[in-house]
Amino acid sequence: MKFLLLLIVLIGFVPEGNAKYKYPEGAVTRTERRINRIMRRYDIDQDGFLSLEDYERYRKPRTVEERRLERRAIKKGIYISPLDAFLEMDTDGDGEISKEEILEYEKNRLNKKSFD
């Protein structure tokens, strides 16, 4: 009887399998930190937006491993050119992408990945 009661209590404390972590209000996520680093490094004129030229500089493969990953993506047919990715991120069509547009693109990309 005690074992059954203990089992019922323990089952009540099992978290849901599909529960997602919710960041506290005002916390900066890992993706936001990565986007902030990208903006600091590649935004040449420091206006808070990436132009196509800045974005292509960011997407240019720099290491042997990055070039290998790019060739592998081309071979698998999942490669997205810098121009296509830039145009997809530039939702307002002004020729520049902001932190918010990059963040929205990343969220949509992650949502698509989870359903594939």
VENGIFEN-V329154 format. One record per helix or strand. SS is the DSSP state (2 for helix, 1 for strand). FROM is the first residue (numbers start at 0). LEN is the number of residues. Records with the same first field share a line. If there is no record, write none. Layout:
SS->FROM-LEN  FROM-LEN
//
This chain:
2->1-11  29-13  51-8  63-13  81-8  98-17
1->48-3  95-3
//
